[in-house]
């Protein structure tokens, strides 16, 4: 493979990263429709032209407009069509811009929530295959975030992520995923299923507050019930206003953060969106019907507490947060409530962590495949047999020296004594009894202990000679050479 693409198709926003196969290369976030973080939305115009991204949210000629469809993938078959349309639009844009070339040697790694089972992932993969993508593999977004963290030099200052227990918290637009990593092993913490919590809930609350405050509440809600494009348009506007407010909360404490929308359906209605400290409190800390009469904070903290109950080993020393919502300081405070001793950290651009991690996953899988193939080639060659053959006589000699005396004492002499006492009638019968008794003795713990020292002594020069062939493979693929070291094992 020459290049690896990471496609983080989120419920609210999406990003595509590309990574060259060369070791040391870094993922590049591609610009699609003039945006590195594109709105997960598509629209069809009267002439059937397909638009994606922010333009799809605003275009006046849209007869169909869809946003936030990935969150319904497991429950609404119609969302499969929406995913297909959006994925087709992204693929077309990548070919149009030249970021993707027909028939090049590449593959796509696409993210999904950790709670999706094997059947859902295969169904999701099949959609991309039918659209015409190069080979696609589906990877959990929490795993991708972890890989991004492991590859980030920024995060490895003072911490070796693979040597410490780490909790990855990926706050997406519709779900929040958790993954616990200890001693380099990842365990997805599904907390009784995927946690239905993300930035999209905040957008809904902001929009709902604006509609509730409008004197045309009844009429606007009726429009939203009849027109998905208008509801999507207003929800997108609410998202942008929310992002604007949280980007500089200090400034907006003394200024009005608002926007007036014109909704033209059977007639025109004005809707004023507002973000202020009171709305922010409702978004984060007050109970909401969108969260089954619980607050955003409640659901988040309860999920964190559940992860703590599921962790069987050491508590995490580091919490790695990713996703756009992780920029909110409040989410860091909530993590400290549950894990007071953990260090909390995010990447510089957490909204791109998953896309970068997905691209890294592609290259890591390819490097692993090549590494394993070279090991298989070594095993299939005559190298190991030649090294063993050149040293096998030394093993025989050392084993015989160690076992001859004990075999005579524990097997041979007792059998001779049985013959002398007449329990073995004929001398010619001794051979069969000796074979049985020697075999039984060689399977005892005593014999095993006696063999350990000569076998270990014999293996050392064999291991040193074998490492002349394994160390270059490890160096070539960036694997610690001790991973294949027999001497370290001994």
N, C-alpha and C positions, 0 to 999 in steps of 0.2 A: 504494500500500500504506500502511495506517495503522500496522501493527505487524509486527515481525519476531521470530520465535521461534527460539532456538538450542537444539537438543536434543543434548546430549552423552550418548549412550547408551553407557556404558562397560561393560566386562566385569564389573567389580566394583561400581561406583557410577555413578549417572547424575545429571544436573542439567539443568534447563530454565531458560533466560533469556529475557526479553522486552524488546524495545527499541522505543520510540516512534519514529515517522518524523522527528520534529522534530530538526534539527541541534542538538547540545549535550546531548541526552538521553543518559543512561547506562543500560546494561542492568541489569535487576533480576532477581536469582535468585529464582525462584518456589518457594514451599513446597508440596511434594507429599507428602501423607500425613505431615504434621508434620515434614518434613525438607527442607532445601535440597539436601543431597547424599543422595539416596535409594539404597538398596541395589538393584542390578539383580537383582531376584528376583521371581518370581511363584509363586503357589500356588492350587490349586483345592480347595475344600472339598467335603464330601459332597453339599451342595446345589448344587454347580457354581458357587458364588460365586467370583469372581476377585479375589485379593488381590495387591497389589504392595508392594515395599519391605520394610522390616524386619519388619512384621507377617507377611508371607508366610514369613519364615524361622522364626518361632516358633510360629505358630498350631497348636494341638494337633489340630485336625480336618482338617488338610491331607492329602489323598489323593495329591496330586501337588505337588512343590516343585522349582523349577529355579533355579539360579544359574549365573553364568559360562558363558553360552551364546554370547555374541557371538564369543568367541575361536575357536569351532568353525564359524563361518559359512561359511568357504571349503571346509571339509572334511566337514561333516556336515549333510545336508539337513534333519535333524530340528531343528537349531538355528533354521531359518527359521521353523518353527512357534513356537518359544520367543520369538524376537524379535517375532513378530506378536502373541502373547499379552501380552507385557510392554508393547509399544507401545500396544495397545488399552487396557490398564489405565491407562497414563499419560494417554492422551487422555480417557478417561472421568473421571479425577480432575480434569483441567483444566477440563472442562465443568461438573463438579459444583461446583467451587470458584468458578466464575465468572471464572477467569483467562482462559478462552477462551470466546468467544460464537459461537453458530451463525451462519454466513453472513457473518462480519465479513471485512473486506478485510485479510487477513494471509497470511503464508506461513511455512513451517518450513525451517530450514537444519539438516540432521542431519550429524553428523560420522562419518567412517570412517577406518581406518588408511591411511596414505599408500601402502602396498603393494597396496591393492586396485585391480584394473584396471577399465576402463570397464564391462565386462560385470557384474562383481560389484557395482559401484556402482548400476547400473541395476536389478539384481535386488533390491538392498537398498531402493532408492527405491520400487520397485513394491509392496513389503510395506506401507509406510506409506500409499501411495495406496489399497490395498485395504482397509486398516483404516478409512479415512475421514478422514485428515488433510487439512488445506488444502494447497495446492500445496507440494511438497517438493523441495528441491535437496540433493544430497549433496556435501559439501565435506571435503577431507582435514583431519584434526584438527591436523596440523602447520601448515597454512595458517591455520586458525582461531586457533591459539595465537599465530602471528606477528601477525595482525591485532589481537588483543587487546593484544599488546605495543606495537604501533605507536600504538594509541589510549590507552595508559596514560600519564598524566602522570607517575606515579611513576617509570616507567622512562626517561622522556625527560630526567630531570635529569642534565645533563652529557653526554648522548648523543643524537644524532639517529639513530635506528635505520635510517632509510632512506639515510643517508650513510655508514654504516660496515658492513663485513662482519660478519654475525651468524649464529650457529648456534643454531637452535631445537631443544631436546631435550624431547620430550613423552613422559614416562614414564607410560604408562597402566597399567591393571590387567592387561592381557594382552600388549600390544605396546609397544615404544618406537620412536617415529618421529623422524627427523632432517630438518631443512630448513635449507639454506644460503641466505642472502640477501646479495647484493652489489649495490650501486647500485640498491636498490629492487626487484631482480628475485629471485624465489624459485626455487630449484632443490631439488626433493625428493631427498634422499639415501636411497635405499631399501636401501643396504648389502646387496646381493645378495638383496633381498626384505625383507619386514617382519621386524623383530627380535622374536622371540618371547620377550619379557622384560617383566615388569611386577609390580605389587604382588601379583597373584594367586598367583604362584610362591612368594612369601614365605609366604602363608597356607597353602599346601600343605605347605611344609617344616615350619612350626610344628605343624600338625596331625599330620604324619607322625612327628615327634619324640615327640609325646605318645603316639601309638598304640604306637610302638616301645618306650616306657618302661613301658607298661601290662602287668600280668600277664595281662590278657585280650586281648592283641594279636591272636591268631588269630581269636577270636570277633568282635572289633570290626571287623576287616578283612572278615570274612565278611558282617557286617551292612551295611557300606558297599557291598560288591559287589552285595547284593540290594536295598538301599534307597537310592535317590538322594536322597529327602527327608532321611534321617538324615545322609548324608554331607554334603549341602549345609548342613544345620543346624550341624554341627560345624565345617565350614570357615568358615562365617560367624562363629561364636564365636571361632575362631582369629584371624580378621581383626580383630575388635574388641579382642582382647587385645593383638595386635601394635601396633595404633594407640595403645592406652593406654600401652604400654611406651615407644614412641618419642616420645610427647608429652612425657615427662619422664624421660629415661634416668638423669639424676643421682639422682633420688629412688629409682628402682627398683634402684639399685646396692646400697642398704642395706635394701630391703624386698622382700617376695615378691610378684611379679606373677603371679597364677595364677587359675584358675577351674575348678571341678569341674562336669562335665556328666553328666547322667543320660541314658543311651541305652536306651530301652525298645523292644525288638523281640520276639523270642521269649522273652526274659527281660531284666532290667535290668542294665546295666553302668555302672560309674562310670569316667569318663575325666577325668584331670587335665591341663589345659592349662597350660603354664608358659612364661613369657618372662623370660629373664635374659641376662647378658652372654654366656654360653656358647651359648645358643640363638641370640642375635643374631649371633654369629660364624658359626654354621652357616648362618644365613639369608643372610648377605651374602658370606662369604668361603670357605666350605667347598664342596667339590664335591657336587653333588646329582644324583640320578637324574632329577629333574624337568627338569634342564638338560643332559641327556646327559652326565652325569659332569663337568660344569663348574660353577664357582661363579657366583653372581649378579655379583660383581665382574668375574670373567673375561669373561663375555659382554658386560657393559656396556663395559668398557675396550676389548675387541676391536672392538666396534661403533664406538666413538669413533675408534679408530685407522683403521678402514675409511673413516669419513667424511673423515678427514684425507687419505687416499690419493685419495679421489674429488674433493676440492676442487682445482680447476684455477687459481683466482685467489688473491687474498690470503687468508691465514689469518684466521679470525674474531677480531675485537677484543672481541666480547661474546658470551657464551653465555647465552641465555635459557632457563631451565628451567621446565617446567610439569608438572602432574600431581601427585597426592598424594605420591608417593614422592620427588619433588624436594625435599620438606621435610627429608629426611635429609641431614645435613652430609656423610656419607660419599660421597654421589653428587657433591657439589661437589668434594671432594678428588680423586675419580677424574677429573673433568673437568680439574682443574688438572694432573694427571699428563700428560695428552695435549696440552692447550693451556695451557701455563704462563703465557703472556703475555695471556690473555684475561680480561676482567672477567666474573664469574659473578653472575647476578642472577635472582631469582624475583619474581613478584608477591606481594602480601600474602596472597592466597588462591589459590594455584596450582591447586587442585582445580577451580576455577570458570573458569579461563582459557579453556578450549575452548568452554564454553557461551556465555560472553560474546563470544568472538571469532566464533562462528557467527552470533549475533544481529547483530553489527556487519557481517558479510559480507552479510547481507540488506539492510541499509540502504545499504551502499556500492554494491552491485549496482543497487539502485533509483536511487540518486543518479547513478550512471554512466549508466544507461539514460536518465534525464531529461536529463542533460548532452548525451549523444550525440544525443538527439532534437532538442534546441534547436539544435545545430550543423547537423543535417540540415535543419531548418526554415530556418536562415539560408542554407544552400547552395541550397535550393530557391526561396528568395525572389529578388527582382530586385536585391537590395542589391549583391551582388558585381558583377553585370553593369553596374549603373548607375555604380559607382565606377570600374570599368575603362573604360567608355565615355567618361566625363568626362575621363579622363586619357590615353586611347590615342593621341591625336594627338601628344602630347608624346613618347611612346615612339617613334613612327614618326620624328619629327624627329631625336631623339637617335641613334637607330639608323642613320638615313641619313647623318647627319653623321659618324658613326664609321666607316662602312663604304664610303662613296663612293670615297674615295681608294684604299684598299687593293683594292677590286674593280676599279677602273680599271687599277691597276698589275698585279694578279695574274691578271685574267681577260680584261678587255676589250682592253687593248693587245696581249697575246700573240695573241689571235684576229685582230685587225686586221693584225698582222704576218704571220700565216699567209695571209691573203687577198692581201696585197701580194706575197708570195713565190709565189703561185699554188697553194698547197696547198688553198685553198678557191676553187673555180672561179667561183662566181657570188656577187654581193653579196647576193642574196636568201637565200643559204644561211647567211649569218652569224648570223641570228637564232637558228636552232636550235642552232648550235654555242655561241653566247654563253649561251643558257639553260642548256645542259649544264655549261659551264665555271663559270658563276657559282654554280650549285647546288652543284657539287663544292667550290668554294672556301668557300662558307658552311658546309660540313660539316667544315672543317679546324679543328684546334686553334687556329690563329692567329685565325680569325674568331670562334671562341668566346671567346677572351681579349679581343678587341676589344669584344665585346658585353657582357661582364661589367659594366664600369663604367657604361655608360648604362642598362642594365637595372636595376642596383642603385640608381642614382640615381633612376630612375623609380619603383621599387617603394617607396621610403621614404615619400613622401607618400601613396601608395596604402595602404601598411601602416598608417600613422597613422590614416587615415580608417576603415579596416576595423576597427581596434582599438576604435573608438568603439562597435562592435557586439559584438565578442568579449569585451572586458573585463567588461561587465556580466554576461555569461553565466558567466564564470569566477568573479566575485565571488559571484554567486548560489549557486553550487555548491561554493564553497570550494576552487576549483582555482587554483593560482598562475597569474596572468595571463600570465606569460612562456611558459607551455605553448603558448599560441596566438599568440605574438608573432612576427611576421615580422621586426620590426626587430632583435630579439635574434638571430635566425637570420642576418640580413644582417651 
